[in-house]
Amino acid sequence: MADVNTASAAFLATIPSPDQGVWHIGPVPIRAYALCIIAGIIVAIWLGERRWVNRGGTKGTVIDVAVFAVPFGLVGGRLYHVITDNQLYFGEGKNPLNALKIWDGGLGIWGAIALGAVGALIACRRRGIPLPAMADALAPGIVIAQAIGRLGNYFNQELYGAHTDLPWGLEIYQRYNPTNPDDFLNGVSTGVQLADSPVHPTFLYELIWNLGVALLVIWADKKFRLGHGRVFALYVAGYTAGRFWIEMMRTDTANHILGLRVNVWTSILLFAAAIAYFVLAAKRGPREAPETLWSKDVPREDADAASASADSGESHAEVAAAPDTVRDSAADKATEDPKPDAEK
């Protein structure tokens, strides 16, 4: 019995890392990081599509926007990473061509958002719909996709913090690649822990934080009927608030400005900008009307029908949420005998 308790305590004391992050089917590498990014994109599109249609938009629009936004975002994310961590790719003993190896990890979320927004803007203009409304529909899915993407860091055994004795410390191991001893990323664990192990699993902290931000954004949007980009602003504010303190815990190599990591400064500036936008955009009035979200290439009669359906749904929701006396009154009126035409 004592042995069982000891084994349980040892298991709960730390979180083991995966033995490897890359598998091969013949000559084809299967990378956990890439799979996590792909899974995140799929979830973001699925949730964004549901939210867009529920707001009165045309079905299929989010997929059309993703065709532009996703490739733009991937390029932007890689550019941001290479620019802010240029010492990893340029200089003595470095291979600049490694900057193109996106499959090895390294995507900066703000580069992905910035250039992805350019792609989304192109698609929204082609469809004749407002970009802020699309951003509001996509916001929760984006932050959930970020959470899923952090699992890729777990498999790559990267982006962790300093040594810790906390029960959820992360074990990190030496990895060895027989074909290239310097390529730890594509190696397999030797079972020997690194000197600082166990460490703070900062990727896990951000994963949990991001899921919390997604729930907050969905709740606030439903309760306050946010519009005009305010949902997206809330996501940015919530994410950067967490990224600020999590970034401070990380020990991976990064460039600094005035003693702080670049991404810490980025979080501070974007948090302030998001809060300012959230407040100022409230002056633009209530959420966008459903008819403004209908793609211009869809027949007008279909748009009118969808708008009426959305209005009907909101009306039913309002009656369902009304006090019992109001619902009873509505029911009584519905069952009254119809009056002569002269009295209508």
C-alpha positions in Angstrom: 0.0 0.0 0.0 2.9 2.3 0.8 4.4 1.7 -2.6 1.1 2.6 -4.3 0.9 5.9 -2.3 4.5 6.7 -3.2 3.9 6.0 -6.9 0.8 8.2 -6.8 2.6 11.0 -5.2 5.5 10.8 -7.7 3.0 10.8 -10.6 1.2 13.9 -9.3 4.4 15.7 -8.5 5.3 16.6 -12.1 4.0 16.6 -15.6 6.0 14.5 -18.0 6.9 15.8 -21.5 6.3 13.8 -24.6 9.2 11.7 -25.8 9.1 13.3 -29.2 7.2 15.8 -31.3 7.7 14.4 -34.7 6.8 11.0 -36.1 7.5 9.6 -39.6 5.3 7.7 -42.0 8.0 6.5 -44.4 9.8 9.7 -45.5 6.9 12.0 -44.5 7.3 13.7 -41.1 4.1 14.2 -39.0 4.7 17.1 -36.7 2.6 17.6 -33.5 3.0 21.4 -33.7 1.6 21.5 -37.2 -1.3 19.3 -36.3 -2.2 21.5 -33.3 -2.1 24.6 -35.5 -4.4 22.9 -38.1 -6.8 21.8 -35.4 -6.9 25.3 -34.0 -7.7 26.8 -37.4 -10.5 24.2 -37.9 -12.1 25.0 -34.5 -11.8 28.8 -35.1 -13.6 28.5 -38.5 -16.3 26.2 -37.1 -17.1 28.4 -34.1 -16.8 31.6 -36.1 -19.2 30.3 -38.7 -21.8 29.4 -36.1 -21.5 32.8 -34.4 -21.7 34.7 -37.8 -24.8 32.9 -38.8 -26.4 33.5 -35.4 -25.7 37.2 -35.8 -27.6 37.2 -39.1 -24.7 36.7 -41.5 -24.6 34.6 -44.7 -23.8 30.9 -44.2 -20.4 30.0 -45.6 -19.0 33.6 -45.3 -16.4 32.7 -42.6 -15.0 29.9 -44.7 -14.6 32.4 -47.6 -12.9 34.9 -45.3 -10.6 32.1 -44.0 -9.3 31.4 -47.5 -7.7 34.8 -47.4 -7.1 35.3 -43.6 -5.4 32.0 -42.8 -2.5 32.1 -45.3 -2.0 35.9 -44.6 -2.0 35.1 -40.9 0.6 32.3 -41.2 2.9 34.5 -43.2 2.4 37.4 -40.7 2.9 35.2 -37.7 6.2 33.9 -39.1 7.4 37.4 -40.1 6.7 38.7 -36.6 8.6 35.8 -35.0 11.6 36.1 -37.3 11.8 39.9 -36.8 11.5 39.9 -33.1 13.8 36.8 -32.7 16.1 37.5 -35.6 19.2 36.4 -33.6 17.9 32.8 -34.1 18.3 33.0 -37.8 20.9 35.6 -38.7 24.4 36.2 -37.6 27.6 34.1 -37.3 26.9 30.4 -37.4 23.2 30.8 -38.2 21.4 29.6 -41.3 18.9 32.3 -42.6 17.0 29.6 -44.6 15.8 28.2 -41.2 13.6 31.3 -41.1 11.4 29.6 -43.7 10.9 26.4 -41.7 7.6 27.3 -40.1 7.0 23.6 -39.3 9.7 23.8 -36.6 7.6 26.2 -34.6 7.8 30.0 -34.2 4.6 32.0 -34.9 4.0 35.4 -33.4 0.3 35.9 -32.7 0.3 39.7 -33.3 1.9 39.3 -36.7 -0.7 36.6 -37.5 -3.5 38.9 -36.3 -2.2 42.0 -38.2 -1.6 40.3 -41.6 -4.5 38.0 -41.1 -6.7 41.1 -40.7 -5.5 42.3 -44.1 -6.6 39.1 -45.7 -9.9 39.3 -43.9 -10.4 42.9 -45.0 -9.9 41.8 -48.6 -12.5 39.1 -48.2 -15.0 41.3 -46.4 -14.8 44.0 -49.1 -15.4 41.4 -51.7 -18.5 40.2 -49.8 -19.6 43.7 -48.9 -19.7 43.1 -45.1 -18.1 45.1 -42.2 -14.8 43.8 -40.9 -15.4 44.7 -37.3 -18.5 42.5 -37.2 -16.6 39.6 -38.7 -13.8 40.1 -36.1 -16.4 40.0 -33.4 -17.7 36.7 -34.7 -14.2 35.2 -34.9 -12.7 36.5 -31.6 -13.6 33.5 -29.3 -12.5 31.0 -31.9 -9.2 32.7 -32.4 -8.3 32.6 -28.7 -9.4 28.9 -28.5 -7.2 28.2 -31.5 -4.3 29.9 -29.6 -5.0 27.5 -26.7 -4.9 24.5 -28.9 -1.7 25.8 -30.6 0.0 25.9 -27.2 -0.2 22.1 -27.1 2.3 22.2 -30.0 4.8 23.9 -27.7 4.3 21.1 -25.3 5.3 18.5 -27.9 8.2 20.7 -29.1 9.3 21.0 -25.4 9.6 24.8 -25.7 8.4 28.1 -24.2 8.6 27.0 -20.6 9.6 28.9 -17.4 12.2 28.6 -14.7 12.7 25.7 -12.3 9.8 25.0 -9.9 9.0 22.6 -7.1 5.2 23.1 -7.6 3.2 19.9 -8.1 2.5 20.8 -11.7 6.1 21.3 -12.7 7.0 20.1 -16.2 9.7 17.6 -16.8 11.9 18.4 -19.7 14.4 15.9 -21.2 17.4 15.8 -23.4 16.5 14.8 -27.0 18.8 13.2 -29.5 18.5 13.1 -33.3 21.0 10.5 -34.7 20.9 12.0 -38.2 21.6 15.5 -36.8 22.9 15.8 -33.2 22.3 19.5 -33.2 18.6 19.2 -34.1 17.0 18.6 -30.7 13.5 19.6 -32.0 13.3 16.5 -34.2 15.0 14.3 -31.7 13.7 11.6 -29.3 14.0 11.8 -25.5 17.0 10.1 -23.9 15.1 9.9 -20.6 17.7 12.2 -19.0 16.2 15.4 -17.5 17.7 18.8 -18.2 19.4 20.6 -15.3 16.5 23.0 -14.6 13.8 20.3 -14.8 11.0 20.5 -13.6 10.0 23.9 -14.9 7.0 26.1 -15.0 4.7 24.9 -17.9 4.1 28.5 -19.1 2.5 27.1 -22.3 -0.1 25.4 -20.0 -0.7 28.6 -18.1 -1.5 30.4 -21.3 -3.6 27.6 -22.6 -5.8 27.7 -19.5 -5.9 31.5 -19.5 -6.9 31.6 -23.2 -9.9 29.2 -22.6 -10.9 31.5 -19.7 -10.8 34.5 -22.1 -12.9 32.7 -24.6 -15.6 32.0 -22.0 -15.5 35.6 -20.9 -15.8 37.0 -24.4 -18.7 34.7 -25.2 -20.5 35.5 -22.0 -20.0 39.3 -22.4 -21.1 39.2 -26.0 -24.3 37.3 -25.2 -25.2 39.5 -22.2 -24.4 42.9 -23.5 -24.9 42.3 -27.3 -21.5 43.8 -28.2 -20.8 45.0 -31.7 -18.6 47.2 -33.9 -15.4 45.3 -33.0 -15.9 45.5 -29.2 -15.9 41.7 -28.8 -12.6 41.5 -30.6 -11.2 44.4 -28.4 -12.3 42.5 -25.3 -10.4 39.4 -26.6 -7.3 41.5 -27.2 -7.5 43.1 -23.7 -8.1 39.7 -22.0 -5.4 37.9 -23.9 -2.7 40.6 -23.4 -3.5 40.8 -19.7 -2.5 37.2 -19.4 0.3 37.3 -21.9 1.9 40.1 -19.9 2.6 38.0 -16.7 3.1 34.7 -18.5 5.7 36.3 -20.8 7.6 37.5 -17.7 7.9 33.9 -16.5 9.4 32.5 -19.7 13.1 31.8 -19.9 13.5 31.2 -23.7 15.8 33.6 -25.6 14.2 36.9 -26.5 15.1 40.4 -27.3 14.6 43.1 -24.7 13.8 46.8 -24.7 14.5 48.8 -21.5 14.9 45.5 -19.6 11.6 43.9 -20.7 11.0 41.3 -23.3 9.6 42.7 -26.6 6.3 40.8 -26.2 5.8 42.3 -22.8 5.9 45.8 -24.3 3.6 44.6 -27.1 1.1 43.3 -24.5 1.1 46.6 -22.6 0.6 48.7 -25.7 -2.1 46.4 -27.2 -4.0 46.2 -23.9 -4.2 50.0 -23.6 -5.3 50.3 -27.3 -7.9 47.5 -26.9 -9.4 49.1 -23.7 -9.5 52.5 -25.5 -11.3 51.0 -28.5 -13.7 49.1 -26.4 -14.8 52.3 -24.7 -14.9 54.5 -27.7 -16.6 52.0 -30.0 -19.6 52.0 -27.6 -20.6 55.4 -29.0 -21.4 53.7 -32.3 -24.6 52.3 -30.9 -26.0 48.8 -30.7 -24.8 45.8 -32.5 -24.9 45.8 -36.3 -28.3 45.0 -37.8 -28.5 41.5 -39.4 -29.1 42.9 -42.9 -25.8 44.7 -42.9 -24.0 41.3 -42.5 -25.6 39.7 -45.5 -23.2 39.2 -48.4 -23.8 41.5 -51.4 -23.8 38.6 -53.8 -26.8 36.9 -52.2 -30.3 37.7 -53.6 -32.1 40.5 -51.7 -35.1 38.3 -51.0 -32.9 35.8 -49.2 -31.3 38.5 -47.2 -34.8 39.9 -46.2 -35.9 36.4 -45.2 -32.8 35.8 -43.0 -33.2 39.2 -41.4 -36.8 38.5 -40.6 -35.8 35.1 -39.2 -33.2 36.7 -37.0 -35.7 39.3 -35.8 -38.2 36.6 -35.0 -35.6 34.7 -33.0 -34.8 37.7 -31.0 -38.5 38.4 -30.4 -39.1 34.8 -29.1 -36.0 35.1 -26.9 -37.2 38.4 -25.4 -40.7 36.9 -24.6 -39.0 33.8 -23.1 -36.9 36.1 -20.9 -39.8 38.3 -19.9 -41.6 38.1 -16.5 -44.5 35.6 -16.2 -47.1 38.3 -16.3 -45.8 39.6 -19.7 -45.8 36.1 -21.2 -49.3 35.4 -19.9 -50.5 38.7 -21.5 -48.9 37.8 -24.8 -50.5 34.3 -24.7 -54.0 35.8 -23.9 -53.8 38.2 -26.8 -52.8 35.3 -29.1 -55.9 33.3 -28.1 -58.5 36.1 -28.3 -61.2 35.8 -31.0 -60.2 37.7 -34.1 -62.0 41.1 -34.4 -64.0 42.2 -37.4 -61.9 44.0 -40.1 -63.4 47.4 -39.1 -62.1 47.1 -35.6 -58.5 46.0 -36.6 
